[in-house]
Amino acid sequence: MMRLLPVMIMLLLLSAPLAAQEYEAALILQHDSGVVTGSWNSAETEILTATEGGLARVWSAETGEPLLTLDHGGNPLTHAYWVNEDAAILSADESGLLLLSARDDGEELRRWRLAGMPVALMPNAEQTALLALTREGAGVILSLSDGARLFEFQAPVEISGGNLSADERQARAWTEDGRIYAWDVLSGEEQSYDLPSRGMLLGVVWSADDSRLLAWYTNGSVNVYKTDGSGVSGRAISGVRHNSFVQRAIWSRDESLVMSWAGDDTVHIWSVAGGRSQQVFRHEDWVIGARWDADEARVLSWSHIYVYLWESETEWRRFRHQNLARGAIWNGAATRVLSWSWDGTARVWEV
């Protein structure tokens, strides 16, 4: 027995840090199906969630009390946003139905039907219009004030995503084979060009001034290209390589760094100038998502059933769901984290 005592003490010491990683959520918002997205309103007094069961809900961010429910008739939701200074909610489902609803009483203000499942919804800066794109390549710019269809266009093939240019003059979409399509929203002129990579394209994001393009692929590469809006200037000017498909990549605030995450269980933060990883966060499963806090001092990431908080390359805290974590965001002061999951909950954690 005496010989076993040191071993037992060592096991207790080793298990203490693991136990310390388990935290109780400050708030649990229970849903009837998996939660696909979540967000705070600008005052952080309310939380908007959307589910695969076809419901968008508004909750009190302090008590967890449900305040409003919007029903898409059982069709799984794809998007839900606060718009018009939080006075309205924009929601979309897989059938192609878009609803603009009043926040105070849920009154339906506008209704649109898209030709297919939306893969991209992007309000303009003033939130007076909305770019909507479906997987089938149907695109439209909608007026949020009177519901008018301001501009409609059609890609010739199935698309993966899209967005508006920085000056909002151009609607853009991309395909898995690496082709970028762009339409001038005033003249209707269409152009297209290819990215010089052999991998299957999974996503694209432009720099703030549209002079550079960040793209990521199934072969593990993340590349930065120079672009003039009508093409890219030769080969990539920077990039890194993961050991598996890249889930996504984002720019830092000053666009000197990129954070990318992948199926190789890692998040990399790397220099655009040097193309070298400066920090690597290692997980136990493939990484679904990640984001910086407002100061870009800490990283929030989610993988399998856990949401991780990192300082430098050190795991600071770990929050646990009962099923796969689907997404997470910081609040403005980075003192709380909102996460959501296939387990049918959205949870608020104190940081």
C-alpha positions as CSV (number, residue, x, y, z in Angstrom):
1,M,0.0,0.0,0.0
2,M,2.8,2.4,0.8
3,R,4.4,1.8,-2.6
4,L,1.1,2.7,-4.3
5,L,0.8,6.0,-2.3
6,P,3.2,8.1,-4.4
7,V,1.6,6.8,-7.6
8,M,-1.9,7.8,-6.3
9,I,-0.7,11.2,-5.4
10,M,0.9,11.7,-8.8
11,L,-2.4,10.7,-10.5
12,L,-4.3,13.2,-8.4
13,L,-1.9,15.9,-9.3
14,L,-2.1,15.1,-13.0
15,S,-5.9,15.0,-12.9
16,A,-6.3,18.4,-11.1
17,P,-5.5,20.6,-14.2
18,L,-7.9,18.6,-16.3
19,A,-10.7,19.0,-13.7
20,A,-9.9,22.7,-13.5
21,Q,-10.6,23.0,-17.3
22,E,-14.3,22.2,-16.8
23,Y,-16.4,25.3,-16.4
24,E,-20.1,25.7,-15.9
25,A,-22.0,28.0,-18.4
26,A,-23.4,31.2,-17.0
27,L,-26.4,30.8,-19.2
28,I,-27.8,27.8,-21.2
29,L,-30.4,28.5,-23.9
30,Q,-32.2,25.2,-24.6
31,H,-33.5,24.6,-28.1
32,D,-35.5,21.7,-29.7
33,S,-32.8,21.1,-32.4
34,G,-29.2,21.9,-33.3
35,V,-28.2,25.6,-33.2
36,V,-26.7,26.8,-36.5
37,T,-25.8,30.4,-35.5
38,G,-25.9,32.9,-32.7
39,S,-25.2,36.6,-32.0
40,W,-25.6,39.4,-29.5
41,N,-27.4,42.6,-30.4
42,S,-25.3,45.7,-30.3
43,A,-26.2,46.5,-26.6
44,E,-25.5,42.8,-25.7
45,T,-28.8,42.7,-23.9
46,E,-30.3,40.1,-26.2
47,I,-29.1,37.0,-28.1
48,L,-30.4,35.8,-31.5
49,T,-30.2,32.1,-32.4
50,A,-31.3,30.0,-35.4
51,T,-31.8,26.3,-35.5
52,E,-32.0,23.4,-37.9
53,G,-35.6,23.0,-36.8
54,G,-36.6,26.2,-38.6
55,L,-36.8,28.6,-35.7
56,A,-35.1,32.0,-35.0
57,R,-35.3,33.1,-31.4
58,V,-34.5,36.1,-29.4
59,W,-33.4,35.6,-25.7
60,S,-32.6,37.8,-22.8
61,A,-28.8,37.8,-22.5
62,E,-29.1,38.1,-18.7
63,T,-31.9,35.7,-17.7
64,G,-32.1,33.4,-20.7
65,E,-35.8,34.1,-21.0
66,P,-37.2,33.6,-24.6
67,L,-38.5,36.9,-25.9
68,L,-39.5,36.2,-29.5
69,T,-39.8,33.3,-31.9
70,L,-39.8,33.4,-35.7
71,D,-40.9,30.2,-37.5
72,H,-39.8,29.1,-41.0
73,G,-42.2,26.1,-41.0
74,G,-39.6,23.5,-40.1
75,N,-37.1,24.3,-42.8
76,P,-33.6,24.4,-41.4
77,L,-32.2,27.9,-41.1
78,T,-29.0,28.9,-42.8
79,H,-28.6,32.6,-41.6
80,A,-30.0,35.0,-39.0
81,Y,-28.8,38.6,-38.6
82,W,-29.7,41.7,-36.6
83,V,-30.4,44.6,-39.1
84,N,-31.6,48.2,-39.0
85,E,-29.9,49.0,-35.7
86,D,-31.3,45.8,-34.2
87,A,-34.9,46.9,-35.0
88,A,-35.4,44.0,-37.4
89,I,-34.2,40.4,-37.9
90,L,-33.2,38.9,-41.2
91,S,-33.5,35.1,-41.4
92,A,-33.1,32.6,-44.2
93,D,-33.7,28.9,-44.6
94,E,-32.6,26.0,-46.9
95,S,-35.8,26.3,-49.0
96,G,-34.7,29.8,-50.2
97,L,-37.2,31.7,-48.0
98,L,-35.9,35.1,-46.7
99,L,-37.8,36.9,-44.0
100,L,-37.3,40.4,-42.6
101,S,-39.2,40.6,-39.3
102,A,-39.7,43.3,-36.7
103,R,-37.8,42.7,-33.5
104,D,-40.5,44.1,-31.2
105,D,-43.4,41.9,-32.2
106,G,-42.1,39.6,-34.9
107,E,-44.3,41.2,-37.6
108,E,-43.3,40.1,-41.1
109,L,-42.0,43.2,-42.9
110,R,-40.6,41.6,-46.1
111,R,-40.6,38.2,-47.7
112,W,-38.5,37.0,-50.6
113,R,-38.2,33.6,-52.3
114,L,-34.7,32.7,-53.7
115,A,-34.1,30.1,-56.4
116,G,-32.3,27.6,-54.2
117,M,-30.5,27.4,-50.8
118,P,-28.7,30.6,-49.8
119,V,-24.9,30.2,-49.4
120,A,-24.2,33.9,-48.9
121,L,-26.2,36.8,-47.4
122,M,-24.4,40.1,-47.0
123,P,-26.1,43.5,-46.1
124,N,-24.4,46.6,-47.4
125,A,-22.6,48.9,-45.0
126,E,-25.7,51.1,-44.4
127,Q,-28.0,48.0,-44.2
128,T,-30.3,49.4,-46.9
129,A,-29.7,46.5,-49.3
130,L,-28.8,42.9,-49.2
131,L,-26.7,40.6,-51.5
132,A,-28.2,37.1,-51.6
133,L,-26.6,34.2,-53.5
134,T,-27.8,30.6,-53.7
135,R,-25.8,27.4,-54.4
136,E,-27.4,27.1,-57.8
137,G,-25.7,30.4,-58.8
138,A,-28.8,32.7,-58.6
139,G,-27.9,36.1,-57.2
140,V,-30.0,39.2,-56.3
141,I,-29.5,42.5,-54.5
142,L,-32.6,43.3,-52.5
143,S,-33.8,46.6,-51.0
144,L,-34.4,46.2,-47.3
145,S,-36.5,49.4,-47.2
146,D,-39.1,48.5,-49.9
147,G,-38.3,44.9,-50.8
148,A,-37.5,45.7,-54.4
149,R,-35.2,43.4,-56.4
150,L,-32.5,46.0,-57.4
151,F,-30.2,43.7,-59.5
152,E,-30.4,40.1,-60.5
153,F,-27.7,37.9,-62.0
154,Q,-26.9,34.2,-62.6
155,A,-23.7,32.3,-62.5
156,P,-23.4,29.5,-65.1
157,V,-22.4,26.9,-62.6
158,E,-23.0,25.9,-58.9
159,I,-21.2,28.3,-56.5
160,S,-19.7,28.0,-53.0
161,G,-20.0,31.5,-51.7
162,G,-19.9,35.2,-52.5
163,N,-19.7,38.8,-51.2
164,L,-19.8,42.5,-52.2
165,S,-16.7,44.4,-53.1
166,A,-15.5,47.1,-50.7
167,D,-17.1,49.9,-52.8
168,E,-20.3,47.8,-53.2
169,R,-20.1,48.2,-57.0
170,Q,-19.4,44.5,-57.6
171,A,-21.1,41.3,-56.6
172,R,-18.8,38.3,-56.5
173,A,-19.1,34.6,-56.3
174,W,-16.6,31.7,-56.5
175,T,-16.7,28.0,-57.3
176,E,-14.9,24.9,-56.1
177,D,-12.8,24.7,-59.3
178,G,-11.2,28.1,-58.5
179,R,-13.2,30.4,-60.8
180,I,-14.2,33.9,-59.6
181,Y,-17.3,35.5,-61.1
182,A,-18.0,39.2,-60.7
183,W,-20.9,41.4,-61.8
184,D,-21.0,45.2,-61.9
185,V,-24.3,46.0,-60.1
186,L,-24.9,49.2,-62.1
187,S,-24.0,48.1,-65.6
188,G,-24.6,44.4,-65.3
189,E,-21.3,43.7,-66.9
190,E,-20.0,40.2,-66.0
191,Q,-16.4,39.0,-65.9
192,S,-14.6,35.9,-64.6
193,Y,-11.1,34.7,-63.9
194,D,-9.3,31.6,-62.4
195,L,-7.1,31.3,-59.4
196,P,-3.7,29.7,-60.2
197,S,-4.0,26.6,-57.9
198,R,-4.7,23.0,-58.5
199,G,-6.5,22.3,-55.3
200,M,-10.3,22.5,-54.8
201,L,-11.2,26.0,-53.6
202,L,-13.0,26.1,-50.3
203,G,-13.2,29.8,-49.7
204,V,-12.1,33.3,-50.5
205,V,-11.9,36.6,-48.6
206,W,-10.6,39.9,-50.0
207,S,-8.5,42.5,-48.1
208,A,-10.3,45.7,-47.0
209,D,-9.2,47.7,-50.1
210,D,-9.8,44.7,-52.5
211,S,-6.1,44.7,-53.5
212,R,-5.3,41.2,-52.2
213,L,-7.2,38.0,-52.1
214,L,-6.9,35.2,-49.5
215,A,-7.9,31.7,-50.7
216,W,-7.9,28.3,-49.1
217,Y,-8.1,24.8,-50.5
218,T,-8.7,21.1,-49.9
219,N,-5.0,20.3,-50.4
220,G,-4.1,22.3,-47.3
221,S,-2.7,25.4,-48.9
222,V,-3.7,29.0,-47.9
223,N,-2.6,31.6,-50.4
224,V,-2.5,35.4,-50.8
225,Y,-2.8,36.8,-54.3
226,K,-2.6,40.4,-55.6
227,T,-5.7,41.3,-57.5
228,D,-7.0,44.3,-59.5
229,G,-10.7,43.2,-59.4
230,S,-10.5,41.5,-62.8
231,G,-7.9,38.9,-62.2
232,V,-4.9,37.9,-60.0
233,S,-1.3,38.9,-60.7
234,G,0.4,35.6,-61.3
235,R,1.4,33.2,-58.5
236,A,0.6,33.6,-54.8
237,I,2.7,36.3,-53.0
238,S,2.5,34.5,-49.6
239,G,1.0,31.5,-48.0
240,V,1.3,28.4,-45.7
241,R,0.5,24.8,-46.0
242,H,-1.6,22.7,-43.6
243,N,-1.5,18.9,-43.6
244,S,-5.2,18.6,-44.4
245,F,-8.1,20.5,-45.9
246,V,-8.4,24.1,-44.7
247,Q,-11.6,25.0,-43.0
248,R,-11.2,28.8,-43.3
249,A,-8.8,31.7,-43.0
250,I,-9.2,35.3,-41.9
251,W,-7.1,38.5,-41.9
252,S,-5.9,40.3,-38.8
253,R,-7.2,43.9,-38.3
254,D,-4.1,45.5,-40.1
255,E,-4.0,42.5,-42.5
256,S,-0.3,41.8,-41.7
257,L,-1.3,38.4,-40.3
258,V,-3.6,35.6,-41.3
259,M,-5.2,33.0,-39.0
260,S,-6.1,29.7,-40.7
261,W,-7.5,26.4,-39.4
262,A,-7.8,23.0,-40.8
263,G,-8.5,19.3,-40.6
264,D,-5.0,18.7,-39.3
265,D,-6.2,19.7,-35.8
266,T,-4.4,23.1,-35.9
267,V,-4.9,26.8,-36.0
268,H,-2.0,28.7,-37.5
269,I,-1.3,32.5,-37.2
270,W,1.2,33.5,-39.9
271,S,2.9,36.5,-41.3
272,V,1.7,37.6,-44.8
273,A,5.1,39.2,-45.3
274,G,7.1,36.1,-44.5
275,G,4.7,33.3,-45.0
276,R,5.8,31.8,-41.7
277,S,3.7,30.5,-38.8
278,Q,4.2,32.6,-35.7
279,Q,1.8,30.6,-33.5
280,V,0.3,27.2,-33.7
281,F,-2.7,26.0,-31.5
282,R,-2.9,22.2,-31.4
283,H,-6.3,20.5,-30.9
284,E,-7.5,16.9,-30.4
285,D,-9.7,17.0,-33.5
286,W,-10.1,19.0,-36.7
287,V,-10.8,22.6,-36.0
288,I,-14.2,23.9,-37.1
289,G,-13.7,27.6,-36.4
290,A,-11.5,30.3,-34.7
291,R,-11.4,34.1,-34.1
292,W,-9.4,36.7,-32.3
293,D,-10.7,38.9,-29.5
294,A,-11.0,42.6,-30.1
295,D,-7.4,43.3,-29.2
296,E,-6.1,40.2,-31.1
297,A,-4.4,39.1,-28.0
298,R,-6.3,35.9,-27.4
299,V,-7.8,33.3,-29.7
300,L,-11.2,31.5,-29.4
301,S,-11.4,28.2,-31.3
302,W,-13.8,25.2,-31.4
303,S,-13.1,21.6,-32.2
304,H,-15.2,18.5,-31.6
305,I,-17.3,19.2,-28.4
306,Y,-15.0,21.9,-27.0
307,V,-14.6,25.6,-27.3
308,Y,-11.0,26.7,-26.4
309,L,-9.5,29.9,-25.2
310,W,-5.8,30.5,-25.9
311,E,-3.2,33.0,-24.7
312,S,-0.2,32.8,-26.9
313,E,0.0,29.0,-27.6
314,T,-1.2,28.1,-24.1
315,E,-4.7,26.7,-23.6
316,W,-6.3,29.0,-21.1
317,R,-9.8,27.6,-20.7
318,R,-11.9,24.9,-22.3
319,F,-15.7,24.9,-22.5
320,R,-17.7,21.8,-23.1
321,H,-20.8,21.0,-25.1
322,Q,-22.6,17.7,-25.2
323,N,-22.3,17.4,-29.0
324,L,-20.2,19.1,-31.8
325,A,-19.6,22.8,-31.2
326,R,-20.9,24.7,-34.2
327,G,-19.7,28.3,-33.6
328,A,-18.6,30.8,-31.0
329,I,-18.1,34.6,-30.6
330,W,-16.7,37.0,-28.1
331,N,-18.7,39.9,-26.7
332,G,-17.3,43.4,-27.3
333,A,-15.2,43.5,-24.1
334,A,-14.1,39.9,-24.5
335,T,-15.4,39.1,-21.0
336,R,-18.1,36.6,-22.2
337,V,-18.2,33.9,-24.9
338,L,-21.4,32.8,-26.7
339,S,-21.2,29.3,-28.3
340,W,-23.7,27.0,-30.0
341,S,-23.8,23.4,-30.8
342,W,-25.6,20.4,-32.3
343,D,-26.6,19.5,-28.7
344,G,-29.5,22.0,-29.1
345,T,-28.0,24.7,-26.8
346,A,-26.4,28.1,-27.0
347,R,-24.3,28.8,-24.0
348,V,-22.8,31.9,-22.4
349,W,-19.5,31.6,-20.6
350,E,-17.8,34.1,-18.3
351,V,-14.2,34.8,-19.2
